[in-house]
Amino acid sequence: MIIMSIWFFLLMLAIGIFGVLAVMTHKNLFEALKLGLFLAIFDFFFENLGGYFDLWVTKNSALFLGFVPIEVFFIATLAGATYYLLFPRTWNTAIAISSSFLIAVVAAMIEAALVAVDYLEYMTWWNSYMAVIAYFLAFLMMYKVNLMITKD
């Protein structure tokens, strides 16, 4: 049975956004999913590392992969694939920094909502400010990785 949780609705939202952009952009979906899988694997290791060091705890998943809700693994895959569909394949410092900052703030806001409804709990010194920094650095890296591992 699929748990009708916030994780599930976030997954459905990710599927919807990716689907709309895939139809609208007509870009290579194999390349998009390759970048998506990179983000999912990176996120998997980062979240498990944070869980191992008691920086956060996630809750209310249908299945956990270590400390990571399985829904988050698929959300990250679709987020990375959507990233490929949205952003250019040439380096532009202004776009790299501004888009990474925007994504970081939105992601931290989503995490704050998850904390508020007890789907996520920050421990020790981790907080929303640290999440913004981590997301910013991760998506700045994604901008560069998009140029390195994908083709037009």
C-alpha positions, 0 to 999 in steps of 0.5 A: 500500500502506498502511504498517502503522505507528503512525500508521496504528494511531493513525488507526484508534483515532481513527476508532473513538473518533469512531464510538462517540461519534457513535453514542452522542451523536446530535449533528450530524456536519456540525458535528463535522466542521467543527470537526475540519477547523478543528483539522486546518488549524490543526495543518497550519500549526502543524506545518509552521511547526515543521518549517520552523524545525527544531523537530521532524521526523516520520517513517515516514508513507505520505505527507507534506503538507509536514512533516505525515504525512497520517495526522496530518491525518486524526487531527486532523480526527477529534480535532476532530470528537470534541471537538465531540461531547464538550464543551458549547457554553457557556463554562465556565472550569473545564471549558475549563482542565481539559479543555485540560490533560488533553488536553495531557498525554495528547497530550504522552505520545503524542508522547513515545512517538512520540519513543521509537520514532523516529517523531518527533524534537524538535530545538533547544529544543523538548521535551515541556514545550513540547508540553504548553504548545502543546497546552494553548493549542491546545485552550483555543482549540478550546473557544472556537472550538467556541462560535464556528463550530459550531451546536447 
